[in-house]
Amino acid sequence: MLPWREIELELRSAADVAGALKRLAIRGAPLIGVAGAYGVALELAADPGPEALGRATTLLRDARPTAVNLARAVDRVRAAAFAAPAGEMASAARAAAEAIHAEEEAASAAMAAHGAVLLAGRRRLLTHCNSGALAGPGRGTALSVVAELADRGQLDGVIACEARPLLQGARLTVWELVKLGIAHELIVDAAAPGLIRTGAVDAVILGCDRVACNGDVANKVGTYGLALAASAAGIPFVVVGPTSSIDARAASGAEIAIEERGADEVRLALGKPLTLPGTRCRNPAFDVTPAELVTALVTERGVASPVSAESISALLG
């Protein structure tokens, strides 16, 4: 509905949450994790037993494959519920979900502070997809840094990529920038590398859906091309995400499952056809950017730069 209508959804079960996740009514790695955690708690509130717990866990874990936050949060709530005394599974699940929510809100504030220090003096930023409050608790991930720089009077403006095929930049990031009162311009995705080359941008900043333990980053499709353009232009390419998005079990980006979504997302735009019916399409939702193209990974625990297996390990402690 955004940016034209603001609708609040009431989700009352794990199935409701899973459906919202699949159709991207809930999206963004940190927010996906929080929603999945609450989805388990909702199911147990209605049916506080092991069968309901197993059902909710499977349903929610399978809703979106790429963002590691979802499986991690669901498993954490599941473990808390199983460890609770008889009759307290539902309350334990809710407490675990609320703890995850609070941690992600605190992470957002910490990332904003770390990122603002890192990018001091970089007054013209380019971002891709959406990484604000619609993608994570608090003010989000990369957009929380943008908002912090604006609050400090250290930002001239933001260039936002439209983020085809679902236009999260055009629909969501622009809506958030308007809410924040931050000067911005919208561009088609293909315009970004050329603008970077001309010197119109001081840094590229965006979020992430999953980070492998060597620092490879999975994010909205189109991220890899921006990283190449930033490298060629010699400007920082900064990824912002909580440590909950780091997958220590993935040795590299090659081990990250890339979600392939339906062809109609490419064939259509806002429900209207762009091409002939039945046209074959590829629709990877994400791509992987190698660690060597990432200038810095900003997390709530600090900044990894250069980004490598060693610096990622140091963040995870």
N, C-alpha and C positions, 0 to 999 in steps of 0.2 A: 504493500500500500504506500510505503514511503517513496518519495517525499511529499506526496499530495495529501495523504490521510494518515493520521496517527491512531492506531487501533491497539488496545491492550488485549492480549490473549489470556484466557484463563485455562491453564493446563492442570488437569486433575488426576492424571495417571501416568504411568510409564509409557503407555501407548501414545498418549497425547504428546508427551515430550519427544518421543522418538519420531513421531510424525512431523512435529515442528522442526526438528533437527534435519530430517531428510529433505524437507522442502525449503530449507534455509530461512525459515521464519526466526530461528535461532542460529547464529553463526558466529565465527570467530573463536579461535582455539580456547582462550580462557573461559569465555562465556559458555561454550559447548560443554566444557568440563563441569562448570557450576550447575548448568541445567541438568546434565546427566546425573549428578549427585542428588539433586532435588527430585529427579524422576524416580530414583530408587526409594527415596524417603516417602514420596507420595504413594507409591505402590504398597509399601509396608504399613502406612497409616491406614489404608483401607483393608489390608489383609496381612496382618503381622505374623507371617509364617515362612518357613524355609522354601516352600514351593513358590510363593510370590516373589521372594528374594531372587531365586534362580531365574524365574521368568523375566523379571525386570532387568536383571544384570545382562542376560543374553540379548534382549530386545534393544537395550540402550547401547551396549558395546558395538553392536552391528550397524547402528544407525549411520555413522560416518567413519570411514576407515583411516583417514590420513592424520587428523589431529590426535596426538598422543594423550592430550588432556582428558579426552572423554573416557577412554579405557582406564586410565589411571585413577580418575575421580570415582568412577563407578566401582572399581575394585576396592578402593579405600573405604567407601561407604559399606560395601558388601562385607569387608573384613570386620568393620566396627559392629555391624549388626550381628554377625556370627559370634563375635566375642562377647556380646552382651548377655546378661543373665536372662533366663526364660521370662517372657513377658515384657522385656525391655528392648526388643529388636527395633521397634519403630522409633522410639525416642533416641536410641543410639544412632540410628541412621540419620535422623534429622540433625542431631548434634554434629555429626561428621560433615554433613552437607553444609551446615552453617559455618563450620570451621574453614572449609575449603573456600567458601564465598568470602569470608573475612580475610583470608590469606591473599586471595587474588586482588581484593581492593587495596590492601596494604602494598602489594607488589606493584600495582599501577602507580601509586604515589612515589614509590622508591625509584621506579624506572624513569618517571618524569624528571626527577631530580638529577639522576645520573646522566640521562641523555642531554639535559639542558647544559650541564657543565661540559660534556663532550663536544657539543655543537655550538658553543659560544662563539659568536662572530660569523656563523653561517646563517645569513638572514633570509635567504631565498631557498625554500625546500620544495622538493617534489616527492609526492607519495602515490602509492598504488593501492587499489582495492579499498578496504575500510578497516581501520584499526583503532576506532574510538570506543565510546561507551556502548555502541551497538555490537561490539565485538568482545568486550571484556568488562568486568566490574570496575568501578571507579571511572576514570576517564580513558580506560583502554590501555593500549600499548604504545605504538608509535605516535598516535594522535595525542596521547597524554604528554609526550615530550613537546610536540608542536604547541599544545595549549600552555605548557609551562614556559616555553620561550616567549610566547605572546604575553603572558602575565608579567614576565620580567622586562618587557619592552625591547626584546632582542629579536623580533621577527618582523620582516617586511611583508611577507606573504607566502602563500602555498599554491603550488600547481598540483592539481589532482587529476590523475588518469581516470578515464571513464570506467575501466575494468570490464570489458566485454568477457563473456556474453551476457552476464546478468546485471552489469552496470552498477556494481556496488559503489564505485567511486562517484558516478554521476548522481545516483539516487541517495546514497547513505552518507558518504564523506562530505559531499556538498551540504547536505542537510545539517550534519554535525558542525561544520565550519560556520554556517550561518548562525546556529544556536550559540556558538562560542564567540561570535563577533570577529572572526579572523578573516582578513582579506584573502581572496582566493580566485583562481582561474581554473576552468575545466578544459581538458584537452582530450582528443581521441588518443588511444593507446599508441598508435603508430607515430604520433608526433613527438613522443617523449625523447627518443634517442637524439633526434635532430636538435631539439631545444637544449638538451644537455651539452651537445657538441658546441653550440653557439655561446655557451657561457651564461645562459639564462638561469642556471640553477647552481647553488652553492653546495648542495648535498642531497642525496636521495635517502629517504627514511621510510621504512615500512615495517609491518609486523611479520609474524611467521606462524605457520601451522605446526611444524615439527622441525626440530634441530637434531641431527645425528651427533653422536659423541665425537666425531672428528670436526664438527662445525659446519658441515653441509646443511643447507637450509631449504626446506620445502615451504613454499608460499604460493599465493595466488598466481595462476599462469600468467606469464608476462614479466615476472620478477627477474628471471635469468637474463632476459634481454636488457633490462634496466641496469643490471649489474655489469654487463659487458660495456654498455655505454658509459657508465660512471667510471669504470676502469680506464677506458680509452681517453676520457676527458680529465682524468686525474683528480676527481672529486670523491669525497667519502660516500660509501655505500653502507648505510647503517641499518641493522636489523634490531628490532626491539621486541622482546618477548620474555615472559617469566621462565624461571628454571623448570616449571611444570611442563613446559613445551619441549624440553630437552629429553630425548629418548636415549638413555644410556645403553639400551639393548640394540640400537641400530649403529653398526660400526661406521657406516657412511650413508650418503643419500641414496645409494643404489638399493638399500634395504628398506626404504620408505615406500609403502604402498601408495600409489597415485590414483586417486578416485577418478574414474571415467564416468561422466554424467551423460544424461540423455541427449540425443541429437536435436530435439526440438529447442533446446536452449540456444543452439547455434542457428537453426533454421528460422527462429522467430526472434523478435524484439518487442517486448511489452505486449506479447500476444499477437503481433502482426507478422505475416510472413516476409522474410527477406530474400528467399530464393525459391526454387521450384519444390513442390512437395516430393518427399522421398529422396531428396538429395542426401547422399551418404556424407556423414560428418565424423570428425574426431573431436572429442570434447574433454580433454584432460583438465580437471579443475585446478591443478597445481603443477608447478615445475620445480626442479631442484637446482639451486645455485651452489656451486662449489665453494668451500670455505675460503679458498685463496682470493675470491672476488669480494669477500665481505670485509670491510674495513674494521667493523666493530660489532659485537653482539652485546646489546645493553639488556641487563637483567636487573631484578630487584636486589641481587647480591653484589652487583658491580658490573664492570665492563670487561669483556674479553677482547683484547686487541694486542697482537694479531689473533685471529680466530684459528684455533688449532685444537687437536686432541688434548694437549697439555693445558691450554687456557680454559677449555671447557671443563676439564677434570678439576681444575682449581676452583671454578665456580661451584661445582657440585660438592666440593669439600671432601 
